[in-house]
Amino acid sequence: MVENEKITVESLKKMSDSDLILRAKKISKRFCVGDGQKFKLKNYSTQPKMIFGPDDKPLVKEALAQGIDILSKLQEILYAQDKWSLLVIFQAMDAAGKDGAIKHVLSGINPQGCHVTAFKAPSDEELDHEFLWRCAKVLPERGRIGIFNRSYYEEVLVVRLHEAILKNQKLPEKLITKKIWDQRLEDISNYESYLNRNGTKVIKIFLHVSKEEQKKRFLERIDEKEKNWKFSPGDVKERGYWDQYMKAYEEAIRKSSTKASPWYVIPADNKSYARIAVASAIITALDELDLKYPDVSPEKLAELREIKKVLLEEK
């Protein structure tokens, strides 16, 4: 398609898989941090200009459906090849839409090839190990996609803002210094390099929601009966640390975003577009793995021909 050509539902349906992958790359490139050395959160909007209008619901719906379809096809090849795995980490402030993005974007993927893990307050067993342990034990196997809803990055976000949580981690006192956050980010970055070098590609997604939009969604959770279960008074308490969280996120992204394991800072004030952008980031990551169905040996092909012959001769 011509870059400036008007996008319609009809034109989107006519696009080939390779065209859709190319479009996903163009979308994800807008939000990819890559080398984070010069990263500043203020340069990333929660509501950027979009490839198509957010109010064009049929087009948005079709774009997401196409993205889900491409993801399903790529995941099938990933599973068949059984060499790489993909870890997708979601981080965000409360009500940014992590659960919804995971639910919608992964709706077309074979459950056998994908596993979602949600990390909450660590258990006593987890506190008796180093902070990466509870995530390491649920990493995706080769051929599979692993989704972390929150992750070891909580150790340089919520733990950093709450001294009591750090004290509860049973660390030797001499290890709790002013350098601990830099050290943890260094450990995280080294760990992700290790994973990449061993066949697990890692990408991180920060759903960037505005403070105003979060307030709106909190009020919806209070006002709408079916959303009451989502609301926790603790969410509002954490909102009081908004500025500190933004500084912590900025530093975490700046010090841990690399070309091999990039952060994607995705605008989350518009849920539908955020989901398209998330799908685009995952499609881009899978496409970079140069996935191919495994070659079948001549002996296996000969065996298949014999089996076919037997089946066709059945009475």
N, C-alpha and C positions, 0 to 999 in steps of 0.2 A: 504494500500500500504506500501511496505517497504520504509523506510525513504530515503535510498540512491538509490532507483530505479530511472532510467532515466524517466523523465516526457515527455510524448508525447501527441499530440492531442488525439490520440486514447485512451491512458490510462486515460486521464483526463475525457473523455466522459463516461468511464466505472465506474467512481467513484460515490459512493452513496451520497445522501445528507449529511449524517453524516460524511462521509470522507471529503467532500468539506468544511463543517463547521470546522472540525478539522484542515484542511490545512489553512483556513482563520485565525484561532486562532494562528497558528504557524507563519504566516506572520505578523499579527498585533502585536504579542508579541515582535518582533524585534524593533518596533518603539514606544512601549508603555512606557511612563515615570513612571506612577504610582505615588508613593511617590516621590515628586520632591525635597526633601531637599538637595540632593547632585547633582542636575541636572546641567550639563554644556553643552551648545550648541555645543561646539567644538567636543564633543564626538559623535555627530550625523552627518553623512555624507549626502551630497546632492545626492550622487551616490553610494549607498552601493552595496555589492555583492548580486546578486539576485538568487532566487530559480531556475529560468531559464533565458536564455539569452535574453537581451532586443531586439536583432535583429531577434529573432524567432517570426515573426509577427503572423503566424497562431496560435501558442501556446498562445501568449499574448492575442490575440483576443478571443480565446476559453475560457481562464481563466477568462477574464472579463465578458464574456457572462454567464459563469457558476455562477460567483459571483452575477451578476444582477438577475439571476433566483432564487438563494437561498434567496436573499434579498426580492424579491417579495413574496415568500412563507412565510417567517417570518413576513413580514409586514401584510399579510392577517390574520395571527393568532393574531398578536398584535391588529388589528382592531376588530376582532371577540371577543377577550377576553375583550377588553374595560376596562382594569384596569391600565396598564402602558402607559406612553408616552415616547418618546425618543427625546431629543434635541441634535442635532449635530451642533457644532459651527466650522466654518471655518475661520481661520486667516492666513494671508500671506502677503508678500511683493507684490507689483504690478507685474503682469505677471507671477505669480507663478502657475496659472492654476486653481484657485478656481471655476470660472464659468464652465470651461470644465469638471472638476471633478464632480461637482454637476449635470451637464447636462447628462453626460454619466453614472455615477453610479446609478442615480435615474431614468433612462430611462424606466425601467420595472415596476416601482412601480405605483400602482393605485393612480391617482391624488387625489381621495377623501380622501386618508389616509396620505397625505403628503403636507406640505406647506413650501415654500421657501420665506424667507424675506431677502432682501438686505438692509443693513443700510448704509446710506450716511451721509452727514452733517445734524445735527439735525435741526428741524424746530423751529420756535418761540415757538410753543406750547410745544414741547419737552424740550426746554431750561427752561421752566417754571416749570419743574418737576425735581426730583432727577434723577441721570444718569441711573438708572436701569429701569425707568418707561417705556420707549419706547420699551424695549425688553420684559418686563413683560406682556405687553398688547397683545403680539402676540405669547405667549407660546403655544406649541401644546396641544390640548385636549387629554384626555385619548384615547388610541387606535390609536394615530397618531404619525407621525414623523415630527418634526419641524427642518428646516434647516436654520441656521443663516449665511448669507454671510457677514462676519464681525459682530461685536456684541458689548456688553458692554466692551470688552477688549480693544476697541479703546481708552477708557478713561485712560488706563495706557500705551498706546503706542503713537499714534499720538498726543493726548492731552498733554502727558508728554513732548513731544519734541517741542511743539509749545505753548509758553506762552500766545500768543494772544487768542488762542482757549479757554484756561482755564479762562481767564479774561472775555470772552464773556458768560460764564455760569451763571452769576448773583449770584455767591456764596457770602455770607458775607465774607468780607475780613479777619476776624479773623479765618476763617476756612481754608484759603489757607496757609498752613504751609509746612515745609519740610517733614512732616509726611504724607501728603495727599496721596501719591502714595502707601505707606504701608497700609494706612487706606482703600483705595479703593480696594486693593487686598484682604485685610481681609474681607471687605464687600462682595466682589465677591465670595470668598471661602465659607463664611457663607451662602450666598444666594444659591449657588449650593448644599450645604448640605441640606438646607431647601427643595429645589426642589426634591432631591433624597428621602428625608423622606416623601414626599407627592406623590410619584409615577411617577416623571419625572426624568428619568435617563439622565445625562448630560455627553457627551464626547466632547473633544475639539481636533481639527485637525489643526496642523500647517504645511502647505506645505512649506518645507524647500528648497528654491531655492538658487543657488549660484549667486553671483554678476555678474559673467561672463555670466551665462545662461540668467539672466535678461537682460543684455545688448544685447545679441543675439536676444531675443524676442522683445525688443524695436525696434531694427533695422528692424526686419521682419514687425512690425506694420507700420513702415514708408515706407518700400520698396514695400510691397504688398498692392495694392489698396483696396482689400476687407477687409484689416485689419486696414486701416487708421482711421476708426471711433473709434477704441479701444484706440488710442493713445491720451494722454493728456500731454501737456508740464509740468503740475504739477507732473506727474509721475517721470520725470527726476529730478525735484527739490527735491522730497522726496528721490531719490536715493543718493543725497548728504549727507543724514543723515544715511547712511547704518550702520555704526559702532554703532551709538547711538541706532538705531532700534534693532540691534542684542543684545545689552546689555539689552534693555527694554524687548524684548521677553524672553531672558534668565531669567530675574528676575520674569517676570509674570508667566512663566511656573514653575519655581522653587517654587514659593510661592502659586500656585493655583492648582498644579497637585496632586491629591489624588487617592487612590485605587478606591474610589467610583466614582470620576469624573476625569478620567485621561486625560492627554494630549497625543496625538500621534504626534511625530515629524517625518513626512513622507518625504523622499527624493523626490524632485519635478523636478530635472533636466531632468528626463525621464518621460514624461507625461503618457504614457501607464502604466508603472509600478506603478506610483503614484496612478492612478485610481484603480488598483487592490488592492493596500495597503489600500486605503480609503474604498473600498467595504469590505475588510477584517475586518477593524476596526468596521464598522457599524454592520456587521454580528456578530462579537464577542459580541458587546454590546447587541444586540437583544437576542442572545443565552443565555446570562447571566440572562435574565429575566425569564427563565424557562417558556416560553410561551406554552399555551395549549388552544385548542378549548374549549369553555364553555360546561359543561355538560348539557344535556337536561333532564328536569324532567320527571318522569313517566307519569304525566298528559299530558305534551306536546307531548310525544311519542304516547300516545293513541290518541291524537287529530290528529297527523300526519297520523296515520294508518287509521282513519276514513276518512280523506280528500283523501288519496290515494284510498280508497275503492270507494268513490264517483266518483273520476276521472276515475277509471277503468270501472265503470258501465255506463259511459256516452255512448250514442249511436250517 
